[in-house]
Amino acid sequence: MENESNASGRDQLGQLGQLDQVADARRRLAGHAGFPTAYWVIFGVALVAMAGLPIWMDLLGADYNAYVSWGLAAIALGSAAFSVARRRRSGVYLPKRIGSYPGARPIWLAALAITVVGFGVIAALVRFEQQGIALLVLPVVAIAVFVAQVKTRAAMRRDIEEGRVRP
């Protein structure tokens, strides 16, 4: 009888050790959902540049439209290259679809709504020749989108740590 209780105690300790290993693996994997500080700095600058696109187009005039288009293409290619290089270097391929992270999806949808409405407001202000007000609205929109993106990444990390990620 005593041998049976010792065996069941060892099984429970073994299972507990396995659960600790799984939790540790999830924590290490969740670390890959975060981005380095340099990424967030560059993201913030690019966010202001892209959110202010109607303002810059109006100030620069039609002569510079091609440069703006090439600038946007460079930002998109740089972002894609960073993502691919990061995945290859780490060897960790996290799901790309936001629907895979149930805790992050509502925050991401809010960020999307803020982006669309903010860009629309800035474009409308520029259209009605209110560039001064548009320049005041620009940092508010950029900060709101930035905070929402940081919160989305944090929610993704929590979902990974808690094992709620769907393929």
N, C-alpha and C positions, 0 to 999 in steps of 0.2 A: 504494500500500500504506500509506503514511504517512497519507494522507487518510482511509482506512478506520479506522485505529486512532484517529485524532483524533475521528472521527464516533462510534465506539463509546464512547469515553471521555466525550464530551458526553452521549450517551444515558444512560450510567450515572450521571453527575452529575445529569441531569434526573430520573431515577428516584429517586435518593437525595433530591433536593429535594422530590419529591412525597411520599415516605415521611415526611420530616420534617414536612411540612405536615399529613399525616394524623395523625401522632403528636401534633403540637401541637393539632390540632382535638380529638382524643380527650381530651387533658389539660384543655382548656378546658371540654369537655362534662362531664368527671368532676367538675369544680369545682362543678357544679350538684347533685351527689348529696349534698354535705355541707350541713349546716345551720349557721346562725349560733349563737354562744354563747348568746344570749338564748333561742333555741329550746330548747337543752339544759337551761338553768336551769328554764324553765317546765315542760319535760317531766319533769324530776326531781321537782319539787313535785307535779305532777299524778300521777306514778307512785306517790309515797308516799300521796297521798290515795286513789287507786283501789285500791292493794294493801291499804291498811288499812280498806277499806270494811266488812268484818265487825266490826272493832273500833269504828269510828265509829257504825255502826248500833246496836251493843250499848250504847255509852255514851250516845248521844242518845235512844234509845228510839223507839217507833213513831210518836210525834208528829212526828218530823222526817224520815220516809221520803220525803215528797213533795219536801222541800228537797234531799235527797241525789239523788233522781232528776233534778231540774232541774239540779243541779250537774253531774251526769254528762252530761246533754244539752248543757249549755253547753260543757263540755270537748270533746265530740265535734264540735259545730258550729264551735268555734274552731279545732280542728285541721284540719277540712275547709276552712274559709275561708282559713287560712294556706297550705295546699297549693295551692288554686286561685289565690290572689293571687300566690304565688311563681311558679307556672307561667306565668301571664299576663304578669307583669313581666319574666321572663327570656326568655320565648318558647321555652323548652326543655321538651319533654314527654318525660320519661323513662318507660320501661315501669313500670307500677305492680306487676305481678305479681312476686313474689319468685323465681318459677321462671325469670324472664328473666336472672337473675344467678346463674350456676352456683357461683361462689365464696362467695356470700352465703347461699345456701339452707341449708347445714348449720348455720351459726351462727344463722340465724333460727329453725330448728327447735329448736335447743338453748334459745334465748331463750323460745320458746313453751312448751317443757317446763318450764323454770324458773318461768315465770309461772303455769302451771296448778298445778304441785306447790306452789309457794310460797303461792298464794292458798288452795289446799286445806288446807295446814297451818295457815295463819292462821285460816281459818274453823273448822277442827276445834278449835283451841286456844280460840277464843272460845266455841264451843259447849259445851266442857267447863269453862267459866269460868276459863280461864287467860289472862286479858287481859294480865297482866304479862309472861308469856313471849311472848305474841303481839306485844306492843310491842317486845320484844327481837329477835324474828324479822323484824319488818317492815323495818328498815333493811337487814338482810342480803339479803332478797329484792329490795328496791328497788335496791340497789347492783348485785346480780348481773344483774338485768334491764337496768338502765341500761348497764352495761359491755357486755352482749351486744348491745344496740341500737347502741351506738357502733361496735362491731366489725363489725356487719352493714353499717352505712353505709360503713365503711372498705373492706370487701370489695366492696361495690357499686362504689365509686370505682375500685378496682383492676380489676374486671371491665370497666368502661367504658374505662379507659386501655388495657387489653390487647385490647380489641375482642372480648370474649367474650359480650357481651350478645345474647340471643336475643329476637326480636320476640314 
